[in-house]
Amino acid sequence: MAKILKIYPDNPQENLVNEVIKTLNNGGLIIYPSDTIYALGCNIFDIKAMEKLAQLKKLKLEKSKFSIICNDLSHLSDFTRPIDTSIFRFLKSHLPGPFTFILEANKSLPLAYKGHKTIGIRVPDHPIPQLIVEKLGHPIASTSIHDDDEIIEYSTDPELIAEKYDHLVDIVIDSGYGDNVASTIVDLTSGEPEIIRQGKGII
C-alpha cells in the first residue's frame, strides 16, 4: 500500500525527504511532483527497481526509455559522450526547465541502460526532485504517469494518483495539484535542436 507523504515545495520537511531517500535506496518506487506532471521514479542503479518500473509501464527493461532526472548539469559526463560547448551553453540556458534533452550516451551507463545509444536528461525546475537527487547523491530514473485513455491529459490530483497506484508504488509525494502538460522533448544528437514532442517548454 502506497504511503502518501505531503511535502511542501517551499519548505520540504527533511524527515519526509529522508524517508523518500531510504525508500529509493531500498529499491522502492515513488511518485513525485515536477515542473510538468507527476512522475514515477526509482534508483537508477538498482536493477530490480528498474525492472519493477518497466513492468509497471508494461515494457521490457531493455526497450524502456526512462529519463534520467538530475538536479543540475554536473552529472552529464556520467551518462553522455563529451558535449560541444555550444550544446552545453544551450542546455544551461534552458535548464532547470520543462524539457527532456536527448543526448548521445556513453559506454559507462548504469546496467539498466546498457546498449542504449541515446538517453534523455531532465533537470526539473522544482525543488522536490532536485532535493531528492541531491540527497540521494545521484540521479533517478523516471517516467511520466498518464491516464490510460488520453495521450496528453495527465493525472494532476495526487490523491487520485495515490488511489490508482496504491499497490504499485511505495510512496506518493503530495505537493498539491500538478500540471497536465508533459515536458518538451528535444533531440540534440545531431548538434542542432530538433523538437520530437512539443510540451510545456518553449525553445
C-alpha positions in Angstrom: 0.0 0.0 0.0 1.4 3.4 -1.1 2.3 5.8 1.7 1.3 9.4 1.0 3.8 12.0 2.1 2.6 15.6 2.0 5.9 17.5 1.3 5.8 21.3 0.8 7.8 22.5 -2.1 8.6 25.9 -0.5 9.8 24.2 2.7 10.4 20.5 2.3 10.3 18.6 5.6 13.7 17.0 6.0 12.4 13.9 7.8 10.0 13.1 5.0 12.6 13.7 2.3 14.9 11.3 4.2 12.1 8.7 4.1 11.9 9.0 0.3 15.7 8.6 0.1 15.5 5.5 2.3 12.7 4.0 0.1 14.8 4.6 -3.1 17.9 3.1 -1.5 15.7 0.0 -0.6 14.6 -0.5 -4.2 11.2 1.2 -3.8 9.2 3.1 -6.4 8.0 6.7 -5.8 5.6 9.1 -7.5 6.9 12.7 -7.2 5.9 16.2 -8.4 7.9 18.1 -11.1 7.7 21.3 -13.1 5.4 19.5 -15.5 3.4 16.4 -14.4 3.7 13.9 -11.6 6.2 11.1 -12.5 7.3 7.7 -11.4 10.9 7.3 -10.2 13.3 4.8 -8.8 17.0 4.3 -8.0 18.8 4.3 -11.3 21.5 1.9 -10.1 19.0 -0.7 -8.6 18.3 -3.2 -11.4 15.4 -4.8 -9.6 13.7 -1.4 -9.0 14.3 -0.6 -12.7 12.6 -3.9 -13.7 9.6 -3.1 -11.4 9.3 0.3 -13.1 9.4 -1.3 -16.6 6.8 -3.9 -15.5 4.5 -1.1 -14.2 4.7 0.6 -17.6 4.2 -2.8 -19.3 7.6 -2.6 -21.0 10.7 -4.8 -21.3 13.5 -3.1 -19.4 15.8 -3.2 -22.5 13.1 -1.5 -24.6 12.3 1.2 -22.0 13.5 4.8 -22.4 13.4 6.1 -18.9 14.5 9.7 -18.4 17.5 10.5 -16.1 16.5 13.1 -13.6 19.4 15.3 -12.4 19.5 18.3 -10.1 22.0 20.2 -12.3 24.3 19.5 -15.2 27.2 18.2 -13.1 26.1 14.5 -13.7 26.1 14.9 -17.5 29.5 13.3 -18.1 28.4 10.2 -16.1 25.9 9.4 -18.8 26.7 11.2 -22.0 29.5 11.5 -24.5 31.5 14.7 -24.4 29.3 17.6 -25.3 30.2 20.6 -27.6 30.5 23.9 -25.8 27.6 25.3 -27.9 25.3 22.4 -26.9 26.3 22.8 -23.2 25.5 26.5 -23.4 22.2 25.7 -24.9 21.4 23.2 -22.1 22.5 25.7 -19.5 20.2 28.4 -20.9 17.1 26.0 -20.8 17.7 24.1 -17.6 16.3 23.7 -15.0 13.1 23.7 -17.0 10.3 21.6 -18.6 12.5 19.9 -21.2 13.8 16.4 -21.8 17.0 16.6 -23.9 18.1 13.5 -25.9 21.9 13.2 -25.9 24.4 10.6 -27.1 25.0 8.0 -24.3 28.5 7.0 -23.2 29.5 3.4 -22.5 29.5 3.6 -18.7 25.7 3.8 -18.3 24.0 2.1 -15.4 23.3 -1.6 -16.1 19.6 -1.0 -16.9 20.6 1.3 -19.8 23.3 -0.9 -21.3 23.2 -0.9 -25.1 21.3 2.4 -25.3 22.8 4.8 -27.8 20.9 7.8 -26.5 19.5 8.9 -23.2 17.0 11.6 -22.1 18.2 14.1 -19.5 15.8 16.1 -17.3 16.6 18.8 -14.8 13.1 19.8 -13.5 12.6 23.3 -12.2 11.0 22.0 -9.0 12.6 21.9 -5.5 11.5 18.4 -4.6 13.0 16.3 -7.4 16.1 18.5 -7.1 16.4 17.8 -3.4 15.8 14.1 -3.8 18.6 13.8 -6.3 20.9 15.9 -4.2 20.2 13.9 -1.0 20.4 10.6 -2.9 23.8 11.5 -4.3 23.0 10.6 -7.9 20.2 10.9 -10.5 17.0 8.8 -10.5 15.3 7.0 -13.4 11.9 8.4 -14.3 8.8 8.1 -16.5 5.6 10.1 -16.7 2.3 8.8 -15.3 -0.6 9.4 -17.6 -4.3 8.5 -17.9 -4.9 5.3 -19.9 -7.5 6.9 -22.1 -5.6 10.1 -23.0 -2.3 10.8 -24.6 -1.6 14.3 -23.4 -4.0 14.7 -20.5 -2.1 13.6 -17.4 -3.3 12.9 -13.9 -2.9 16.1 -11.8 -4.6 15.3 -8.5 -2.1 13.5 -6.1 -4.9 11.9 -4.1 -6.4 10.3 -7.3 -2.9 9.3 -8.4 -2.3 7.6 -5.0 -5.6 5.7 -5.4 -4.7 4.5 -8.8 -1.1 3.4 -7.9 -1.9 2.3 -4.3 -0.5 -1.2 -4.6 2.1 -0.4 -7.3 4.4 2.1 -5.7 5.8 2.6 -2.2 5.5 6.4 -1.8 3.3 9.1 -3.4 4.6 12.6 -2.7 1.7 15.0 -2.4 2.8 18.6 -3.2 -0.6 19.8 -4.5 -2.0 19.7 -8.0 0.4 19.0 -10.8 0.4 20.3 -14.3 -1.2 18.3 -17.2 1.3 19.1 -19.9 4.4 17.0 -20.3 7.9 18.2 -21.0 9.1 19.2 -24.4 11.4 16.5 -25.8 14.4 17.9 -27.8 16.9 15.8 -29.7 20.4 17.2 -29.6 22.2 14.3 -31.1 22.7 16.0 -34.5 24.2 19.1 -32.8 21.1 21.1 -33.7 17.9 21.1 -31.5 15.1 19.1 -33.1 11.7 19.1 -31.3 10.4 15.5 -31.0 7.4 16.4 -28.8 6.1 19.8 -28.1 5.2 20.1 -24.5 5.4 22.8 -21.8 8.9 24.0 -22.6 9.2 26.6 -25.4 12.5 26.7 -27.3 
